[in-house]
Every structure is written in structure tokens, then in C-alpha cells.
């Protein structure tokens, strides 16, 4: 079985954003964030602590892997116009913007990945089914279960799955959580439903990320019935910012600028080979899924 992320340098990600508009002066400072072996949530928390500001003033376009070396963009409201180095987290000041970055405000990502413990070169592919991969569902791979609890209004069960202890005021628990983190649980459930639909309808061009604005076709309604939910359940009145309208997502994704290097001796696995691959994917698609199809 091939191996990824033996060391952080095996998985390099560079965020691509073609719409970064800088001006001479603005309320939001733009930085390039480079981090190693730390996830985006923790990096943002550390930055906020070091700068003595609330996390809500640090905004980003997308989350990046923990065990990796990643580069992405962040904005900080009235952030200092200088660089920072917090051990494995570095900020490079780029200029000022009139608006903060928001989730999804990126074009895609460039990847440079070392595939280890192999015997033959990965194969060239033009694209692959656009499944959400396991990291979408958290370390324990239960984020979608928490998300379903939120959609059904069972906040207590959702909070107790996360904390593994009794939570006296679950609504307050989620209200104190950073909004972007809380929303990820609902998004994980939408991703789970998307994967189910894609498994059943691999030839579809687009498949819904189900939300309160989705108009279900026959297959989507069948899945909703199986899950014992309705699209209206995605209106979460007690915590409105967790509500999700839904959208369509491509069922198949193209891989661009694919480069497959030569086989080399794998210094981490005696007798095996390794190979470096590079490619570009649009936002929301998973490099680990590309690797799965390249090594099938």
C-alpha cells in the first residue's frame, strides 16, 4: 500500500488565488501564511494569541492539511504591516485590502506530493470522481455524524460526541465555538450525503450538496428518506449561522499540469520506491483522491 505524509515535506500545498486585489490603504492586511505540521484552525489560534486579538479578526479562504507544508492567504483586520515568525508558522505581509478573505475565495491549489512505498510509477490520469476524502470527516471520521445531529436539532448529542462528556448548555457550547469550525460539522454531513449520491450516480455532471434550497430529484429524495431528514432541516433556527442553503458540485474533476517524476529509492521504506508528483486542482477537490486514482 502506498504511503503519504511520512514527513510534512512529503505533502506541499500552495494556495492559488487569482483575485487578490491590493490597494495602498485598507482595513484588512493581507499575509501569506506558511505553516508546517499544524492545521489551519490551530495556526489561526496561535496567530490570534501572539497578536493578542480575537480569532474572528483572522480570516482565510480555505483550510489546509496538518501534516504538510502549506502556503495560503489570510487577512487580519488592521494587522501590522510586517512579517512574523512563530516557529513553524510564518506570516509575510503583502499589502492592504478593502475586504477580508472569506471561505471559498480561492481558485485552487498546486500540489507537490511524494508517494512512498511503491513499486511502479503512478499512472497518468485526466481526472477523477470528485469525492470528499476521509480528512473531511475529521480525525475520528465522525464529523458528519455530529453534523447530522445539528441538522436534526440534537445539539446536546452533537456536543457530547465532540467532548465525550456531559454538556449542560449545548447551544452555548456551539455559540462559543468559532463559527467557521462549527459550520464544518454541517458541511461534513453535506459531504457525506454528496458521496452517497456520487456512488449511486457516477455518470452525473453535477450533484447537489444538499441544503434548504435544494430541489430534490428522485435519487436525492430517496436518500433524504433513508436519512429521515428533509431539506428544510438545514434551516437551523436556534443557531442560524449553521443553516446551509446548499449548492451544486461537479461530480468529476479535471487534473491539470500533471507531472510524474521518476522512481527513486525510498529512504523511509527499504526495498521500495518513491515518486514525486505535481498537479493543480480547483478548490474543493482532494489531492488524496487524485493519488488514489493514480495508484489504482
C-alpha positions as CSV (number, residue, x, y, z in Angstrom):
1,X,0.0,0.0,0.0
2,X,1.4,3.4,-1.0
3,X,2.2,5.9,1.8
4,X,1.6,9.6,2.0
5,X,2.8,12.2,4.5
6,X,5.6,10.2,6.1
7,X,7.1,13.6,6.8
8,X,5.5,17.0,6.4
9,X,7.7,17.8,3.5
10,X,6.1,14.9,1.5
11,X,2.9,16.9,1.1
12,X,3.3,20.5,-0.1
13,X,0.3,22.7,-0.9
14,X,0.3,26.2,-2.4
15,X,-3.0,28.1,-2.5
16,X,-3.8,29.8,-5.7
17,X,-5.9,32.9,-5.6
18,X,-6.3,34.9,-8.9
19,X,-8.4,37.7,-7.4
20,X,-6.2,39.2,-4.7
21,X,-6.8,42.9,-5.1
22,X,-4.4,45.1,-3.1
23,X,-4.7,48.8,-2.5
24,X,-2.4,51.4,-0.9
25,X,-4.5,51.6,2.2
26,X,-7.3,49.4,3.5
27,X,-8.8,48.0,6.7
28,X,-7.5,44.5,6.1
29,X,-3.9,43.4,5.9
30,X,-3.1,40.5,3.6
31,X,-0.5,38.0,4.5
32,X,1.0,34.8,3.0
33,X,0.8,32.1,5.7
34,X,3.3,29.3,5.5
35,X,2.9,26.6,8.1
36,X,4.4,23.2,8.8
37,X,2.8,20.3,10.7
38,X,-0.1,22.3,12.1
39,X,-3.7,22.6,10.9
40,X,-5.3,25.8,9.9
41,X,-7.5,26.2,13.0
42,X,-4.6,25.8,15.3
43,X,-2.4,28.2,13.2
44,X,-5.1,30.8,13.3
45,X,-5.5,30.4,17.1
46,X,-1.7,30.8,17.6
47,X,-1.6,33.9,15.4
48,X,-4.5,35.4,17.3
49,X,-2.8,34.7,20.6
50,X,0.5,36.1,19.6
51,X,-1.0,39.3,18.2
52,X,-3.4,39.5,21.1
53,X,-6.6,39.7,19.0
54,X,-9.8,37.8,18.7
55,X,-9.7,34.9,16.2
56,X,-12.6,36.4,14.4
57,X,-10.3,39.1,13.0
58,X,-8.2,36.5,11.2
59,X,-9.8,35.2,8.0
60,X,-8.8,32.7,5.4
61,X,-10.2,31.2,2.2
62,X,-9.7,27.5,2.8
63,X,-8.4,25.0,5.4
64,X,-5.1,23.2,4.7
65,X,-3.7,19.8,5.9
66,X,-1.9,19.4,9.2
67,X,0.9,17.0,8.3
68,X,2.1,19.1,5.4
69,X,4.0,22.2,4.4
70,X,1.3,24.6,3.2
71,X,1.0,28.1,1.9
72,X,-2.2,30.1,1.9
73,X,-3.5,33.6,2.3
74,X,-5.1,35.2,5.4
75,X,-6.3,38.7,6.2
76,X,-6.1,40.3,9.6
77,X,-8.3,43.3,10.4
78,X,-5.9,46.3,10.9
79,X,-3.0,43.9,11.0
80,X,0.5,45.2,11.5
81,X,2.4,45.8,8.1
82,X,5.3,43.5,8.9
83,X,6.3,39.9,8.8
84,X,6.0,37.4,11.7
85,X,7.7,34.1,12.6
86,X,6.2,31.9,15.2
87,X,8.4,28.8,14.9
88,X,6.5,26.6,12.3
89,X,4.1,29.4,11.4
90,X,5.2,32.3,9.3
91,X,3.3,35.4,8.0
92,X,4.6,37.5,5.1
93,X,2.9,40.9,4.8
94,X,1.8,41.5,1.2
95,X,-0.3,44.7,1.4
96,X,-3.8,46.0,2.2
97,X,-7.3,45.2,1.0
98,X,-10.7,46.7,1.3
99,X,-12.3,43.4,2.2
100,X,-11.5,40.4,4.4
101,X,-10.9,37.0,2.8
102,X,-13.9,34.7,3.0
103,X,-14.3,30.9,2.9
104,X,-14.2,29.7,-0.7
105,X,-12.4,32.8,-2.0
106,X,-9.7,30.9,-3.8
107,X,-9.1,29.5,-7.3
108,X,-7.4,26.2,-6.4
109,X,-4.2,24.6,-5.1
110,X,-0.9,23.5,-6.5
111,X,0.4,20.2,-5.0
112,X,3.8,18.6,-4.8
113,X,3.4,15.2,-3.2
114,X,5.9,12.4,-2.5
115,X,4.3,9.0,-2.9
116,X,6.2,6.4,-0.9
117,X,6.3,2.6,-0.5
118,X,5.5,1.9,-4.2
119,X,7.0,-0.5,-6.8
120,X,5.8,1.2,-10.0
121,X,5.1,4.7,-11.2
122,X,1.7,6.2,-10.7
123,X,-0.3,6.3,-13.9
124,X,-1.3,9.4,-15.8
125,X,-5.0,10.4,-15.3
126,X,-7.0,13.2,-16.8
127,X,-9.4,13.5,-13.9
128,X,-11.3,11.5,-11.2
129,X,-14.7,11.3,-9.4
130,X,-14.9,14.3,-7.1
131,X,-15.5,12.5,-3.8
132,X,-14.8,14.2,-0.5
133,X,-12.0,12.2,1.2
134,X,-11.7,11.0,4.7
135,X,-10.0,14.1,6.2
136,X,-13.3,16.0,5.5
137,X,-14.8,13.9,8.3
138,X,-12.2,14.5,11.0
139,X,-9.6,12.5,12.8
140,X,-12.3,10.2,14.2
141,X,-14.1,10.4,10.9
142,X,-17.4,11.3,12.7
143,X,-17.8,15.0,11.8
144,X,-20.7,14.0,9.6
145,X,-22.5,12.3,12.5
146,X,-22.1,15.5,14.5
147,X,-23.4,17.5,11.6
148,X,-26.5,15.3,11.2
149,X,-27.2,15.9,14.9
150,X,-27.0,19.6,14.4
151,X,-29.3,19.4,11.3
152,X,-31.8,17.5,13.4
153,X,-31.6,19.9,16.3
154,X,-30.0,17.5,18.7
155,X,-27.3,19.9,19.9
156,X,-26.7,18.0,23.2
157,X,-25.8,14.8,21.4
158,X,-23.6,16.7,18.9
159,X,-21.7,18.5,21.7
160,X,-21.3,15.3,23.7
161,X,-19.9,13.3,20.7
162,X,-17.2,16.1,20.5
163,X,-16.4,16.4,24.2
164,X,-17.1,12.8,25.3
165,X,-18.7,14.2,28.4
166,X,-22.0,15.8,29.6
167,X,-22.6,19.3,28.2
168,X,-25.1,21.2,30.3
169,X,-25.7,24.0,27.7
170,X,-25.0,22.6,24.2
171,X,-26.3,25.6,22.3
172,X,-24.0,27.9,24.3
173,X,-21.2,25.4,23.6
174,X,-21.5,25.8,19.9
175,X,-22.1,29.5,20.1
176,X,-18.7,29.9,21.8
177,X,-17.0,27.8,19.1
178,X,-15.5,29.8,16.1
179,X,-18.3,29.9,13.5
180,X,-16.2,28.6,10.8
181,X,-15.3,25.5,12.8
182,X,-18.9,24.9,13.9
183,X,-20.1,25.1,10.2
184,X,-17.6,22.4,9.2
185,X,-19.7,19.8,11.0
186,X,-22.8,20.7,8.9
187,X,-20.6,20.8,5.8
188,X,-19.2,17.3,6.7
189,X,-22.7,15.9,6.7
190,X,-23.5,17.5,3.4
191,X,-20.2,16.0,2.1
192,X,-21.3,12.6,3.4
193,X,-24.6,12.8,1.5
194,X,-22.8,14.0,-1.6
195,X,-20.5,11.0,-1.6
196,X,-23.5,8.7,-1.2
197,X,-25.2,10.3,-4.3
198,X,-22.0,10.2,-6.3
199,X,-21.6,6.4,-5.6
200,X,-25.1,5.9,-6.9
201,X,-24.9,8.3,-9.8
202,X,-21.3,8.3,-11.1
203,X,-22.3,9.5,-14.6
204,X,-24.0,12.7,-13.4
205,X,-22.3,16.0,-14.3
206,X,-23.3,17.8,-11.1
207,X,-24.6,16.5,-7.8
208,X,-26.2,18.6,-5.0
209,X,-24.6,19.4,-1.7
210,X,-28.0,19.2,-0.1
211,X,-29.3,22.2,1.8
212,X,-32.6,24.0,2.4
213,X,-32.5,25.4,-1.2
214,X,-32.1,22.0,-2.9
215,X,-34.9,20.8,-5.1
216,X,-34.6,17.0,-4.8
217,X,-34.8,14.8,-7.8
218,X,-35.9,11.2,-7.3
219,X,-32.5,9.8,-6.2
220,X,-31.9,12.7,-3.8
221,X,-35.3,12.3,-2.3
222,X,-34.7,8.6,-1.8
223,X,-31.5,9.4,0.1
224,X,-33.3,12.0,2.2
225,X,-36.0,9.5,3.1
226,X,-33.3,6.9,4.1
227,X,-31.6,9.5,6.3
228,X,-35.0,10.5,7.7
229,X,-34.4,14.2,7.1
230,X,-35.8,16.9,4.8
231,X,-34.1,19.8,3.0
232,X,-35.9,22.2,5.5
233,X,-33.9,20.6,8.3
234,X,-30.9,22.5,7.0
235,X,-32.5,25.7,8.4
236,X,-31.2,25.6,11.9
237,X,-33.2,28.3,13.7
238,X,-31.6,28.1,17.1
239,X,-28.1,28.7,15.6
240,X,-28.9,30.5,12.4
241,X,-25.3,30.7,11.0
242,X,-25.2,26.9,10.9
243,X,-28.0,26.9,8.3
244,X,-27.0,25.9,4.8
245,X,-28.7,26.6,1.5
246,X,-26.7,24.0,-0.4
247,X,-25.2,24.2,-3.9
248,X,-24.2,22.0,-6.8
249,X,-20.8,20.4,-7.0
250,X,-19.1,18.8,-10.0
251,X,-19.2,15.1,-10.0
252,X,-16.0,14.8,-12.0
253,X,-12.9,16.9,-11.7
254,X,-10.1,17.5,-14.1
255,X,-6.5,17.4,-13.0
256,X,-4.2,20.0,-14.6
257,X,-0.4,20.5,-15.1
258,X,0.2,16.9,-14.1
259,X,3.9,15.9,-13.7
260,X,5.0,12.5,-12.6
261,X,8.7,12.2,-11.7
262,X,10.9,9.1,-12.0
263,X,11.1,6.3,-9.5
264,X,13.7,6.7,-6.7
265,X,14.8,4.6,-3.8
266,X,12.5,5.2,-0.8
267,X,14.8,6.1,2.1
268,X,11.9,5.5,4.5
269,X,11.0,2.0,3.2
270,X,13.8,-0.4,2.4
271,X,13.5,-2.1,-0.9
272,X,10.6,0.2,-2.1
273,X,10.4,3.2,-4.4
274,X,9.1,6.7,-4.1
275,X,7.9,9.2,-6.7
276,X,7.2,12.9,-6.7
277,X,4.0,14.1,-8.5
278,X,2.9,17.7,-9.1
279,X,-0.5,18.9,-10.2
280,X,-3.2,21.6,-9.9
281,X,-6.7,21.1,-8.7
282,X,-9.6,23.6,-8.4
283,X,-10.9,24.5,-5.0
284,X,-12.9,21.9,-3.0
285,X,-11.3,18.8,-4.6
286,X,-8.9,16.5,-2.8
287,X,-5.4,15.7,-3.9
288,X,-5.5,12.5,-1.8
289,X,-8.4,11.3,-4.1
290,X,-6.3,12.1,-7.2
291,X,-3.5,9.9,-5.7
292,X,-5.9,7.0,-5.1
293,X,-6.9,7.0,-8.8
294,X,-3.3,7.5,-9.9
295,X,-2.2,4.4,-8.0
296,X,-5.1,2.1,-8.7
